[in-house]
Amino acid sequence: MTIQRKIVFYSFLFFTFLIIYNTLIPFRFDYGFQDLPNLIRQIEWFPYHSTRVDISLTDIVGNILLFVPFGFLLYTLLNQMGMAYPFGLTLLCGAALSFSIEFVQLFIKARNTAPHDLINNTLGTALGALVAMIYSIRLSAFLRTQFYSLLQRKPFLLLLIILGGAQGMAALMPFTVSITVSDLKKSLKSTNLVPFDYVSIGKLFFRSPTPHDSLPFDVFAFVENLLFWMVIGYLLFICYRIYWRKKTFGRWLLIGLPLVYFPLLEFAQLFITSRITDINDILSGYLGIALGFALYQLLRPIRRKHFHHHIDLLRIPLVLYGIFILFAGLQPFDWTTSAEVIHRDLRAENLIPFFAYFRKTSLWNLYDLLNSLTYFLPISLYWSYRLREKGIGYFSIYLRTVPVGLAVGGFIELSQIFSHARIAEITDVLAYGMGGAAGTFLIYYYETQVKPTLDAVRNGLLELSH
């Protein structure tokens, strides 16, 4: 089995386990098989209608997206194995898994068995399989060519594209898109155009305030965004100095990219019903980018004296990124020794892995979990690369990156036990450790798969075609 197939296979097993685990929490079976006839009679068979629970749009979309990775990975795996009818088999397996979960949920009082969950999960499987099919037929070769081309010639630009794209996707989460006139009016009404404050257009022009108008300006969220965009600004200036400085369009790119990026992102959020378009997000982005530029210029003597390879240029943005992680995890710094606050965070649901995230399917929960998984990954990635340069084996590297990731996550979550505004959860600690492992694995994959291919391309032994 090739390493690519192993990655797909183990990722598929992981996501399948995650789906089963998170849809059967709290694993407390309140009924037996003798109750089955009565339980079946209680099912509300009309899809998307319930008298017992609210069926929200986010719940529907969340159940669809929950099965998208399952469909994508299973189709890819079956396609790699040369199986006939991979799309149909994937759809059948997704429906079977969803049906099995819904059946087991009958016996768990805290869960609700509903036909629309089966429909949504199957739709998610189909969507994932469709994306995998389009990717394998239309996009795989093209993206592979672009990836290796950028990695060979402009690795810092590739890093910038990945970070900028990921942040753009995060800003559009949870993808509750609506193009109806009524929703667009609500989004416009809640838009904030007042810097360093929150005064909605509704309150400013129509004497119709929104609930957010009662909230104070969140200076901590502003600084958090600023710190992140300082990292991006620093990397953008690296790209300018290495790739664009001698180009006629170099300065236009340096200034134009952030100038367009932030307003475009905020405009897109007008169509996301659970997001608010806020001028402060644009300002924090601009200010962060500008400070990143200034820091690059200010630290030029240090770079010239101590940095001898291109990879060394990542040290300063990684230090900035570390400050960003700590600030994001510790803010709003409202610590207290109140027994009520501490007891709230020590509830069982916060001490059981993934329980607090998936006791109710929510796109925000999925986003929050993914966010925690990726926080420590960049640091682990760089650290693992440096350790490999010293000839240290991967097992020893894992023994460093995973515990340190767990320690960082543990420190942040421990501080949140004493915070009024934050909730400490064991899942976030585990996510930091998994981020540490993921960074090390990516270096292993680079060394065993990507680098040999890149060397073959450089030596003219392999040509990547579109």
N, C-alpha and C positions, 0 to 999 in steps of 0.2 A: 504494500500500500504506500503510495507516494505521500510526501508530507502535506501536499495540498489537500489530498483526500482525507488524510488524518485530521487536519484542521477542520474541514467541513464536517466530518463524522463526529468528532468530539464536541464541536460547537452545537451540532444537532442534538446530541445526547444531553448537553448542558441545558439548552433551551427547552427541550422536552421535559426534563426534570424540573426546571424553573416553572413551567406552565402548570405541571401537576402539583408541585409544592404550593404554589401561590394561589391556586384555585381551590385547594382543599384545606387550607388553613381555616380553623384552628385544629383540625384533625380530631375533633370531639364528636364521635358518632352517637347521636342521641336516640336513634331509632334502630330497630332490627328488621330482619326480612319479614317478620310477621306483620309489620306495619306497612309493608309495601303497597297493598291494594288501596289503603286509605291515603297514602302519600301520593300515589298516582292520581287519585281523584282530586287532590288539592292543586294539581298543576293547572295554571292558567294557560290554556292551549292557544289562545289567540295571540299571535306575535305582536310585539311592541305595544302591548296593553296589559296593565296590571293594576289591581285594586289594592295591592299590599305594599308595593315599593314603587318609588319614582324611577322612571326610565329616562335618564338624561341623555343628551346628545354625546356628552363626553364619555358616558358609560358605554354607549354603542360603539363609538369610534375606538375607545380603549380596548374593547373586546375584539374588534377587528385587528387593531395593530398588534395585540398580544400574540396573534397567530401568524403575523407576517413573517417573522424570522423563521418560524417552523416551516412554512411553505417554501420560502426562499432556499433554506438549507437542504430540505428533503429533496426538492426538485434538482438542485445542484448535485447532490450526492447520487441520486438515481441516474442523472444524465452522465455523470462521471463513470458510473458502473455500466453504462451502455444499455440500461433497461428500456424496454419498449413502453410507450405511453407513459412517460414520467409525469406529465401534467395530471392525467387522470388518476394515477396511483397516489400522487401527492394529495389531490383533492379528497380521495377516498380515505386516506390515512388521517387527514386533518379532521374530517367529519367523524370518523370513528373515535379519535382521541377526544374530541369535544363531547360526543355522545356519552362516552365512558365517564367523563368528568361530571357531566350533568346528572348521570344516573347515580354516581356515588354521592353527589351533593344532596340528593334526596334524603339521605340519612344524617345530614348535618344541619341542625336547626339554624345555625348562623348563616347558612347559605341558602340561595334561592334557585331552584331549577326552573328554567324558562326556555321555551322554544326559540326565542329571539337570540339567546346566547349561542345556541347551536348554529343558527343562521349566520350570526356575526363572526363566529370563529371560523366557519367554513369559508365565508367571504374573505377573511384575513388570510387563510391558507391559499385561496385562489389568487389573491392579490400578490402574495409573496412568490408563488410559483410563476405568475405572469411576469413579474419584475425579473426573476431569475432567468426566464426564457428569453426576454428581450435583452438582458445583459449578455447572456451567452452567445446570442446570435448577432446582435448589433453593436454592443458597446465594449465587450471584453477585449478584443484585439486593439481597438482604438485607445481605450484607457490604459492598457498595458504599454502601448507605444509611447503615449504621452508621459506616463509615469517614469519609464526608464529614460526617456529623453531629458526630462527635467532633473531627475536624480543624477544623471551623468553631467549635465551642463550647468544646471542652476538649482542645487539642492536647497538653498535657503529660500528660494522662491516657492519651491514645492512645499516646504514647511509652512510658509506664509499662507499659501492657498488652502492647505488643510485646516489651519487654525481659523482663518477667516471664514471658510465655508462651514466649519463646525459651529462657530459662534453665530453665524447667520441662521443655521438650522435651529440652534437653541433659542434664538430670539423669536422664531416662528412657532415654537412649541406652545401649546399642545395640538397645533394644526386644526383647530376648530374653525375652519374657513367658512365664511358666509359672504355671499354677494347680494343678499337681499337688501332692498332699499331701507327697510326698517332697521336692520342690524347696522348698516353703514351710517345711518343717522345717529344711532346710539354711540357708535365708535367716534364719530366726529364730535358729538356732544361731550364725550368724556376726554377728548384730546386736551392736553395741557400745553399752552403756548407761553407760560410765564416762567422765566428762568429762576431757579433756586426757590421755587415755591410750587404749589399745586393749586391752580385755579382753572377749572375746566372751561371749555368754550361755552358749555351750557350755562354756567354761572356767570361768565364774563359778559356774554352778549344777550342771553335769553332769560336771565333770572331763573334758571332751572338747574340748580346744583345737583351733582352726582354724589353718591356716598363717599367717594374718594376726596371730595372737597373738605371734608372734616378732618382729614389726616394731615399731619405736619410734613414738611419737606424732609425726606429721608437722606440726611447727609452721609450716612454710612453706606447706603446703596450707591450713592454718587461716587464716593471715594473708591468703593469696590470696583465699579466699572472703570474708573479712571486708572487704577492700578493695572487692570487687565490690559487696557488699551495702551498703556505705557510699554508693556512687553511687545505688543504688536507694532507700535511705533518704532521701537528700537530695531526690531527685525526688518521692518520696511526700509529703514535707513541703511541697514546692512545690504539689502538688495540693491538699493540705489547706488551705494558706493562700489559694489562689486560688479553689478550687471548693467546699470543704466547711466552712470555718471557721464560717460563719453557719448551717450546717445543724445540726439537733438530733442527727443521726447522725454528724456530722463526726468527733468524737473516737473514736467506736466504729469507724469505718472506718480511721482512722489507726493505732489500736492493734490492731484485730481482724484486719485483712488479713495482716500479717506473723505474728501470733500463730497463725493457722490455717494459713497457707501452708506453713511449713517442716515441721511435723509431718505434714501431709498428703502432702508430697512424699517425705519419708522413708518413710512408710507405703507409698506406691506402689512404692518401690524394693524392698520385700519380694517383689514379684512379678517383678522383673527379675533373672534368674539371675546376671548378671555384675556386679551392683551390690551394695553393702553398706549397710545402714541403720546410720547412725552418729549418735549424739547430738551429736558435735562439729560436724557439718554444721548442725544446728539451732542450736547455741550460736553458731557463727560468723555465722550468718544474723541471729540476734537482736542480737548485739553490733554487727554491721555496720550494721543498720538504726538502732539506738540512737545510734551514733556519727554516722550521717548526719543524724539529727534534731538532735543536739547541735551539729554543725558548722553547720547551717543557722541555728540561733539565735545561735551565736557570731559568725558573719560578717554579721549583720544590718547593722551600721554601714557595712561595705564595700559591701554591695548598695545601700543608700540613697544613698551618695555617688557611686558609679561606674556603677551599672546603671540605665539609663533606659528600656529596653524589655524585654518579656517574654523575648525571645530571649537577652538578656544573662544571664538566670538560669541558662543552661546552661553558662556559663563554668566555674564552680567544679566541678560534677559532671564536666565534661570533663577538667579538670586531675586530678581524682581518678581518672578512668578511664585517663588516660595513665600515672599512677603504677601503677595495677593492671596495665596491659599490660606495663610494664617489669619489674615485680616477678614477674609470671607467667612472663615469658620468661627472666629471669635466675636465678631461684631453681633450685636450692638454694645457689647461690653457692659451689660446691665446685670452683673453678677450679684447674687444674694445668698445668704445662708438660711433663707426661709425654709422651714420644714415642708410647707405646702408645695413649694416649687420643686424641691428635691424629690419628694414623694411622687409627684406627678411624672417625673422622668424615669422613676424606677418601677413603673408599672410593668407587668409581665409582657404586654404587647410590644414594649420597646426593647425587651431583652430577648425576644424570640426572633431569630434572623428572618427578615423579609415580611414579618407579620404586619408591622405598622404600614408598610408600603402597599400591601396587597389585600388587606382585610376588605377593601373595596377597590375594584378595578378603576384606576384613574390615570389619565395621561400625565397629569402633574406628578404623580407618584413614580411613573415610569421615567419621566424626565429627570426627576430628583435622583433616582437611583443611578441612571446613566451618568449624571453629572458627578456623583460621588466616585463612580468607577474610574472616571477619566482624570480626576484631580491630580493624583500622584503619578500618573503614567508618564508625563514628559520628564519629570525628575528621574524616575526609574530608568527611562530610555537612555538618557544622557549618561547616568551613572553606570549603567550596565555596559555601555559602549566603552567608557573609559576603563572599566575593570577588565574587559576583554583585551584591550590594548596592552594591558600588563600581563596577559597570559593566564588570568584567573579563570578557572573552570566554571561552567554554568551552574552546577550544583551549589558551589560556594557563593556565586552571585545571588542565586535565589535565596540563600540563607541570610543575605544582607538586605536585599530590596524588599522582600515580603515582610520581615519583622519591622523594618524601619517604616514601611507603609502603615502597618498595623499600629505602630507607636505614634505616628503623626495623627492618624485617625483617632486613636484612643485619647490622645492629649486634647484634640479639638472637641470630641464628644464629651469628655470628662468636664471640660469647662462649660459645656452647654447644660449640664445637670444643674448648674447654679444660675442659669439665665432665665429671666422671665419670658423672653420672647422666643427662645430656641427650645427644641426638643432633642434630647440625646437618644440615639438609637444604635444598637449593636450592629445593625446592618451597614451603617456608614463606616464603622470601624473595619468591618470585613471588606467593604468596597475599596477602601484605601489599600489594604493588603493585596487584593486582587489586582488593583492598578499597578502595584509594584511588580507582581508576577507577570502581568501583561507586558510591561515595558521590557523586562528581561527576555520574555519569549519573542518579542518583535526583533530584538537584536539577534537572537538565535536564528530566526527565520531569515533575517537579512544576510547573516553570515553564510548560511547553508543553501539559500535559494536565490536571493536577490543579487548578492555580490558576484557569484559565479556567472550569472546571466549578464550582469553589467560588464564584467571583465571580458566575456566573449564578444559583446557588442563593441567594446573599445578596441579589441584586437582584430576586429573584422571577421570573426569566426561565426557570428550570428547576426542576422538582419531582422529587425522587428518591422513587420509590415502592417499596414492598416487593414 
